Amino acid sequence: MRRWWGTTILTALVVGVGGCDSSPSEESASTFAPKAGVCHATASDERSPEAYTPISCSSKHEAETFLVGRISGAEGAAPKPPTADSDGLWRLYESCDSEAARFLGGEWRESRLAMRTLTPSATRWKAGERWYRCDLVEMNAVDRWSPNPRANSLRNGLTGDSPLRLSCFTEPEETAEALVNLPPTDCKGPHATEFAGLWWPGPEIAEVTEEIMEAGCLSVIAQHVGVPERDLDGRFEVLAYYPTDEPEWLADYSAWCFLHAPDRPLTTSLKGVGRTGLAAAR
């Protein structure tokens, strides 16, 4: 099995807690809050009023804010903002997550998109700010996890046959850093690798081992093809991406699962082909 581990670049994009800002006096009451429906030239985690410079999403940008909410109740009354490993931040993230699906028209985890949740820094929290902000960032490619600037909104960006969705790829290549290059290609033409879906480890799994992840992704691949696992009969290698570092763990517990045909290229997508289609692909 090939293990494809994530890079550290995603860490700053998924969850932003803390960060630098100008320091108001603790006695002053801040009324600042970011806005939804705006974009940002860079995917920075800077969040002070002085550094907040939203732009139109028709301008070149790296990040788009699709939701802004207010932190209230016991969490809002806390002396500090929620930390990256807290249930409070996880609940905010879930709010962003559910709204992202409606905003995009699809599951962002099955695409070249990253989602992040920003909250006020400790200093801004003391000044009275209680907002949280949900951003989406388009990444360059599966093997290039860095922001890809765009000049239009991501609203409904995953509806239909979106080029942002993970689909098919040419033969993967090992890099000097032991990562995998996956150049995208059309599923209707020759391809060696195909995205099969997401695998979610259950709460009973204390540690995700290589064997557990391979078994989980093999199940996902079988569902993608539409056959029992035994019918795959070692036909494909399993290629998986799984986040291994905080705060990626906090942001996303799912793994990307890909089937890889090392012996001969596939000439059509294997999604839902069943036994007959799988036999024809030999």
Phi, psi and chi 1 to 4 in degrees:
 res  aa     phi    psi   chi1   chi2   chi3   chi4
   1 MET       -  142.7  173.6 -172.8  173.4      -
   2 ARG   -96.2  129.3  -57.2 -177.0 -175.8 -169.9
   3 ARG   -97.5  134.2  -68.1 -171.1  -56.9  171.6
   4 TRP  -123.2   98.9  179.0   25.7      -      -
   5 TRP   -88.8  150.3  -57.9  111.0      -      -
   6 GLY   -75.5  164.6      -      -      -      -
   7 THR   -94.7  168.6   65.8      -      -      -
   8 THR   -82.7   -5.8   57.9      -      -      -
   9 ILE   -62.9  -36.1  -63.1  174.3      -      -
  10 LEU   -65.2  -25.8 -178.3   58.8      -      -
  11 THR   -53.4  -47.2  -60.1      -      -      -
  12 ALA   -74.4  -15.7      -      -      -      -
  13 LEU   -91.7  -24.4  -65.1  173.5      -      -
  14 VAL   -85.6  -50.2  176.7      -      -      -
  15 VAL  -131.1  125.5  178.8      -      -      -
  16 GLY  -115.4  117.0      -      -      -      -
  17 VAL  -131.5  132.4  179.9      -      -      -
  18 GLY    86.6 -142.1      -      -      -      -
  19 GLY   105.3  163.6      -      -      -      -
  20 CYS   -83.8  149.8  -58.6      -      -      -
  21 ASP  -161.4  169.4   56.0   35.4      -      -
  22 SER   -71.2  147.9  -60.2      -      -      -
  23 SER  -104.2  103.7  -58.6      -      -      -
  24 PRO   -76.5  163.6   29.5  -34.2      -      -
  25 SER   -67.7  146.8   64.8      -      -      -
  26 GLU   -66.5  -20.5  -65.3 -174.5    8.7      -
  27 GLU   -81.3  -19.5  -68.7   76.2   18.3      -
  28 SER   -75.5  148.6   62.7      -      -      -
  29 ALA  -105.5  116.9      -      -      -      -
  30 SER   -88.6  137.3  172.5      -      -      -
  31 THR  -107.8    8.7   58.8      -      -      -
  32 PHE   -69.4  139.8  167.5   75.4      -      -
  33 ALA  -152.2  140.7      -      -      -      -
  34 PRO   -69.7  173.0   26.5  -33.8      -      -
  35 LYS  -119.1  150.7  -62.8  179.0 -179.7  179.3
  36 ALA   -89.8  159.9      -      -      -      -
  37 GLY    80.3   19.8      -      -      -      -
  38 VAL  -126.9  167.9  -61.4      -      -      -
  39 CYS  -126.4  172.0  -70.8      -      -      -
  40 HIS  -138.0  136.1  -49.8  -86.3      -      -
  41 ALA   -59.2  -36.4      -      -      -      -
  42 THR  -128.9  158.3   63.0      -      -      -
  43 ALA   -90.8   45.9      -      -      -      -
  44 SER   -75.6  156.0  165.8      -      -      -
  45 ASP   -96.1   13.4   68.4  -11.7      -      -
  46 GLU   -64.7  134.9  175.1   60.2   72.3      -
  47 ARG  -139.8   11.9   68.0 -145.9   59.9 -162.2
  48 SER   -74.3  155.1   69.6      -      -      -
  49 PRO   -56.8  -36.1  -23.3   33.3      -      -
  50 GLU   -66.7  -32.6  -65.6   79.0    9.1      -
  51 ALA   -95.7   -2.4      -      -      -      -
  52 TYR   -81.5  107.3 -175.8   68.9      -      -
  53 THR  -132.4   72.3   53.8      -      -      -
  54 PRO   -66.8  152.7   26.0  -35.0      -      -
  55 ILE  -131.3  168.4   59.7  176.0      -      -
  56 SER   -66.8  144.7  168.0      -      -      -
  57 CYS   -73.1   -6.4  -67.9      -      -      -
  58 SER   -82.5   -8.0   60.8      -      -      -
  59 SER   -92.8  160.0  -59.3      -      -      -
  60 LYS   -63.6  127.9 -169.8  174.9 -179.0 -179.9
  61 HIS  -152.5  164.1   61.8  -87.5      -      -
  62 GLU  -108.0  -28.5  -69.7 -177.2   -7.0      -
  63 ALA  -130.2  147.9      -      -      -      -
  64 GLU  -129.5  128.2  178.4  172.8   -1.1      -
  65 THR   -89.8  116.6  -58.9      -      -      -
  66 PHE  -106.7  -10.6   63.8   93.8      -      -
  67 LEU  -154.1  137.9  175.2   68.7      -      -
  68 VAL  -129.9  129.2  171.6      -      -      -
  69 GLY  -128.4  177.5      -      -      -      -
  70 ARG  -115.3  137.1  178.5  167.9  177.2   79.8
  71 ILE   -88.7  119.4  -55.8  171.4      -      -
  72 SER  -131.2 -171.3   57.6      -      -      -
  73 GLY    66.0 -149.2      -      -      -      -
  74 ALA   -63.6  -35.5      -      -      -      -
  75 GLU   -67.0  -38.3  -70.3  164.1    2.8      -
  76 GLY   -70.5  -25.5      -      -      -      -
  77 ALA   -86.6   -5.3      -      -      -      -
  78 ALA   -65.9  151.5      -      -      -      -
  79 PRO   -72.3  -16.4   24.8  -33.9      -      -
  80 LYS  -135.0  156.6  -62.8  179.6 -179.6  179.0
  81 PRO   -67.9  158.0   24.3  -33.5      -      -
  82 PRO   -61.5  137.6   20.5  -31.6      -      -
  83 THR   -87.3  168.3   57.2      -      -      -
  84 ALA   -64.2  -20.7      -      -      -      -
  85 ASP  -109.4   21.7   57.9   -8.5      -      -
  86 SER  -100.4  154.7   66.8      -      -      -
  87 ASP   -63.7  -31.3  -69.8  -19.0      -      -
  88 GLY   -62.0  -46.6      -      -      -      -
  89 LEU   -69.0  -34.4 -171.2   61.8      -      -
  90 TRP   -61.8  -39.4  178.5 -113.8      -      -
  91 ARG   -65.7  -37.9  -77.8 -171.4  -74.7  -89.1
  92 LEU   -64.9  -41.3  -61.4 -179.2      -      -
  93 TYR   -61.8  -40.9 -176.3   86.8      -      -
  94 GLU   -63.8  -36.0  -73.2 -178.7  -38.7      -
  95 SER   -62.4  -44.3  175.2      -      -      -
  96 CYS   -62.3  -41.6  -65.8      -      -      -
  97 ASP   -61.1  -47.7 -167.9   21.3      -      -
  98 SER   -67.0  -37.6   59.9      -      -      -
  99 GLU   -70.8  -33.0  179.6   59.2   27.2      -
 100 ALA   -60.3  -40.0      -      -      -      -
 101 ALA   -62.3  -40.9      -      -      -      -
 102 ARG   -69.6  -41.4  -71.4 -172.6  -72.2  -91.9
 103 PHE   -65.0  -42.7  179.4   78.8      -      -
 104 LEU   -86.7  -26.1  -66.7  166.4      -      -
 105 GLY    80.7   23.6      -      -      -      -
 106 GLY   178.8  177.4      -      -      -      -
 107 GLU   -84.1  115.2  171.0   58.3   74.4      -
 108 TRP   -65.7  -26.4   66.0  -91.9      -      -
 109 ARG   -66.2  -19.6  -67.2  175.5 -178.6   82.5
 110 GLU   -96.4   28.5  -63.0 -179.0   -9.7      -
 111 SER  -144.3 -178.5   71.8      -      -      -
 112 ARG   -88.0   38.1  -70.0 -173.9  -67.9  104.7
 113 LEU  -115.0  145.5  -61.5  177.8      -      -
 114 ALA  -117.1  147.7      -      -      -      -
 115 MET  -120.9  142.1 -168.8 -174.5   76.3      -
 116 ARG  -134.0  152.9   62.0  178.6 -172.5  170.4
 117 THR  -121.1  121.2  -58.4      -      -      -
 118 LEU  -108.9  142.8  -60.9  174.1      -      -
 119 THR  -130.6  167.0   60.5      -      -      -
 120 PRO   -62.0  152.4  -21.1   33.1      -      -
 121 SER   -69.1  169.4   67.3      -      -      -
 122 ALA   -59.0  -38.4      -      -      -      -
 123 THR   -67.7  -44.5  -59.2      -      -      -
 124 ARG   -68.5  -31.5  -55.2  -55.4  -51.5  179.3
 125 TRP   -63.4  -42.5 -172.8  -90.0      -      -
 126 LYS   -63.7  -27.0  -71.6 -179.0  179.7  179.4
 127 ALA   -80.6   -2.2      -      -      -      -
 128 GLY   107.5    1.5      -      -      -      -
 129 GLU   -75.5  135.4  -64.1  178.2   15.3      -
 130 ARG  -137.0   36.6  -66.1  -64.9 -175.5  -88.8
 131 TRP   -97.4  160.8   51.0  -95.3      -      -
 132 TYR  -134.1  149.9   67.7   95.9      -      -
 133 ARG  -129.6  135.7  168.2 -179.9  144.5 -167.7
 134 CYS  -113.6  122.2  -47.9      -      -      -
 135 ASP  -119.9  152.7  -75.2    6.1      -      -
 136 LEU  -120.6  142.7  -72.9  164.9      -      -
 137 VAL  -132.7  127.0 -178.6      -      -      -
 138 GLU   -81.4  131.6  177.9 -174.8  -19.5      -
 139 MET   -97.9  156.8  -46.9  -48.3  -74.2      -
 140 ASN   -62.7  -49.7  -86.3  -69.7      -      -
 141 ALA  -165.3  170.1      -      -      -      -
 142 VAL   -57.8  -36.3  172.1      -      -      -
 143 ASP  -100.4    6.4   57.2  -47.0      -      -
 144 ARG  -133.4   80.8  -65.8  173.4   57.7 -156.8
 145 TRP   -85.7   68.8 -154.6 -116.9      -      -
 146 SER  -139.5  153.8   55.0      -      -      -
 147 PRO   -58.9  137.4  -25.0   35.5      -      -
 148 ASN  -111.0  105.7 -177.5   40.5      -      -
 149 PRO   -59.0  145.0  -23.2   34.5      -      -
 150 ARG  -138.0  172.2   54.1 -174.3  -66.0  122.9
 151 ALA  -133.3   30.8      -      -      -      -
 152 ASN  -153.4  166.3   56.2   -7.2      -      -
 153 SER   -74.0  154.0  173.3      -      -      -
 154 LEU   -87.7    2.7  -75.7  165.0      -      -
 155 ARG   -56.2  129.1 -177.5  179.6  -66.3  -83.4
 156 ASN    59.6   23.3  -62.5  -39.2      -      -
 157 GLY   -70.4  -13.8      -      -      -      -
 158 LEU  -111.5   15.6  -66.2 -177.2      -      -
 159 THR   -83.0  151.0   56.5      -      -      -
 160 GLY    64.6 -150.2      -      -      -      -
 161 ASP   -89.6   71.0 -171.1   19.4      -      -
 162 SER   -75.8  134.4  170.6      -      -      -
 163 PRO   -68.9  -10.2   25.3  -34.3      -      -
 164 LEU   -78.3  -20.1  -66.6  170.7      -      -
 165 ARG   -70.4  145.4  -69.1 -176.2  178.6  -84.8
 166 LEU   -72.3  132.9  -58.4 -179.9      -      -
 167 SER  -139.3 -100.5   55.1      -      -      -
 168 CYS  -120.2  157.6  -65.8      -      -      -
 169 PHE  -145.4  157.4  -54.5   85.0      -      -
 170 THR   -79.2 -173.3   58.7      -      -      -
 171 GLU   -58.1  125.2  177.3   69.2   26.1      -
 172 PRO   -69.7  152.5   23.0  -29.4      -      -
 173 GLU  -127.6  136.9  -60.2  176.3    3.4      -
 174 GLU   -78.3  136.0  -61.7  -71.1  -19.2      -
 175 THR   -99.6  174.4   70.7      -      -      -
 176 ALA   -62.9  -25.5      -      -      -      -
 177 GLU   -89.8    7.4  -67.4   77.8   19.9      -
 178 ALA    71.0   16.5      -      -      -      -
 179 LEU   -89.6 -177.5  -61.0  177.4      -      -
 180 VAL  -124.4  129.2  176.3      -      -      -
 181 ASN   -87.7  130.8  -73.6  -35.5      -      -
 182 LEU  -128.6   86.5  -79.3  180.0      -      -
 183 PRO   -68.0  127.9  -18.7   31.6      -      -
 184 PRO   -71.5  153.4   25.6  -33.1      -      -
 185 THR  -152.8  169.6 -169.4      -      -      -
 186 ASP   -75.1  132.2 -166.9  -27.7      -      -
 187 CYS   -66.2  -17.6  -69.6      -      -      -
 188 LYS   -81.0  -10.0  -62.4  177.2 -178.6  177.6
 189 GLY  -114.0 -177.7      -      -      -      -
 190 PRO   -58.4  131.8  -22.5   33.7      -      -
 191 HIS  -151.6  153.6   60.1  -81.6      -      -
 192 ALA  -104.8  -23.6      -      -      -      -
 193 THR  -132.9  142.1  -53.1      -      -      -
 194 GLU  -140.3  132.6 -176.2  170.2  -29.1      -
 195 PHE   -70.2  128.6  176.3   68.3      -      -
 196 ALA  -105.2  -25.9      -      -      -      -
 197 GLY   145.8 -167.1      -      -      -      -
 198 LEU  -106.2  140.8  -60.3  169.9      -      -
 199 TRP  -114.9  131.9  172.0   68.6      -      -
 200 TRP  -114.9  114.7  -57.4   77.8      -      -
 201 PRO   -67.7  136.9   24.7  -32.4      -      -
 202 GLY   -74.9  166.0      -      -      -      -
 203 PRO   -64.3  -17.4   22.2  -32.8      -      -
 204 GLU   -77.2  -11.0   70.4  -79.4    1.2      -
 205 ILE   -90.8  107.0  -59.5  177.3      -      -
 206 ALA   -76.0  -33.0      -      -      -      -
 207 GLU  -140.6  129.5  179.3 -177.1   -0.3      -
 208 VAL   -86.6  105.2  178.7      -      -      -
 209 THR   -89.7  169.7   64.8      -      -      -
 210 GLU   -59.7  -41.7 -172.1  172.5  -58.6      -
 211 GLU   -67.2  -41.3  -68.7   74.9   18.7      -
 212 ILE   -64.8  -43.2  -71.2  174.2      -      -
 213 MET   -66.3  -39.9 -177.0  162.2   57.0      -
 214 GLU   -63.3  -43.7 -179.0  173.6   17.0      -
 215 ALA   -63.6  -41.7      -      -      -      -
 216 GLY   -63.5  -44.9      -      -      -      -
 217 CYS   -70.8  -30.9  -83.3      -      -      -
 218 LEU   -62.7  -38.7 -171.8   63.1      -      -
 219 SER   -64.0  -41.5  175.0      -      -      -
 220 VAL   -62.9  -41.8  170.2      -      -      -
 221 ILE   -63.7  -41.9  -69.2  170.5      -      -
 222 ALA   -61.0  -42.2      -      -      -      -
 223 GLN   -65.3  -38.9  -66.4  177.1   42.2      -
 224 HIS   -62.1  -43.7  175.2   75.5      -      -
 225 VAL   -76.5  -31.8  177.6      -      -      -
 226 GLY    91.2   36.5      -      -      -      -
 227 VAL  -138.6  160.8  -61.2      -      -      -
 228 PRO   -65.6  156.2  -18.4   30.5      -      -
 229 GLU   -57.7  -35.7  -72.6 -177.3   38.9      -
 230 ARG   -63.3  -25.2   63.6  178.3  179.7  -85.8
 231 ASP   -74.6  -17.0  -75.4    2.6      -      -
 232 LEU   -71.3  -33.6  -64.5  176.4      -      -
 233 ASP    46.3   45.1 -168.1   25.5      -      -
 234 GLY    68.3   18.5      -      -      -      -
 235 ARG   -70.7  -28.8  -69.9  176.7   51.7  117.8
 236 PHE  -123.1  149.4  -53.7  111.9      -      -
 237 GLU   -85.8  152.5  -68.1 -177.9    1.5      -
 238 VAL  -101.7  125.6  176.2      -      -      -
 239 LEU  -117.9  127.5 -179.0   62.8      -      -
 240 ALA  -137.1  146.7      -      -      -      -
 241 TYR  -116.8  127.4  170.6   98.2      -      -
 242 TYR  -138.1  127.2 -166.1   72.8      -      -
 243 PRO   -67.0  133.7   24.1  -32.6      -      -
 244 THR  -117.2   -9.4   58.5      -      -      -
 245 ASP  -120.2  145.4  -60.6  -43.3      -      -
 246 GLU   -67.3  149.0  -67.0  -77.1    3.8      -
 247 PRO   -91.9   18.3   33.0  -34.3      -      -
 248 GLU   -57.8  -36.7  -69.2  177.9   81.4      -
 249 TRP   -59.8  -42.9  -92.4   90.0      -      -
 250 LEU   -62.6  -39.6  173.1   68.7      -      -
 251 ALA   -78.0  -31.5      -      -      -      -
 252 ASP  -158.7  116.9 -173.1    7.1      -      -
 253 TYR   -95.8    8.7  -72.2   92.5      -      -
 254 SER   -95.1  157.2   63.2      -      -      -
 255 ALA  -115.6  143.1      -      -      -      -
 256 TRP   -79.9  133.3  -74.8  -17.9      -      -
 257 CYS  -117.9  128.3  -59.9      -      -      -
 258 PHE  -124.5  142.4  -57.6   81.0      -      -
 259 LEU   -96.3  142.2   62.6   85.5      -      -
 260 HIS  -128.8  125.4  174.8   59.0      -      -
 261 ALA  -101.6   99.0      -      -      -      -
 262 PRO   -79.1  -22.1   28.9  -33.6      -      -
 263 ASP   -86.7  -40.3  -60.9  -32.7      -      -
 264 ARG  -149.5  146.2   55.2  179.3  -62.4 -177.5
 265 PRO   -69.0  146.2   24.8  -34.1      -      -
 266 LEU   -82.0  148.2  -57.2  169.4      -      -
 267 THR  -114.3    0.2   56.1      -      -      -
 268 THR  -155.6  160.3 -173.1      -      -      -
 269 SER   -65.3  143.0  172.5      -      -      -
 270 LEU   -93.5    8.1  -66.7 -175.0      -      -
 271 LYS   -63.9  117.8 -176.7  175.9 -178.0  179.0
 272 GLY    68.5   16.4      -      -      -      -
 273 VAL   -74.3  -23.3  -61.9      -      -      -
 274 GLY    71.3 -169.6      -      -      -      -
 275 ARG   -61.3  -43.7  -74.2 -166.4  174.0  105.6
 276 THR   -63.6  -47.6  -58.4      -      -      -
 277 GLY   -66.6  -34.7      -      -      -      -
 278 LEU   -67.0  -39.8 -173.1   61.8      -      -
 279 ALA   -65.1  -39.0      -      -      -      -
 280 ALA   -68.0  -21.8      -      -      -      -
 281 ALA   -81.3   -4.2      -      -      -      -
 282 ARG   -68.1      -  -75.8 -169.3 -178.8  -85.3
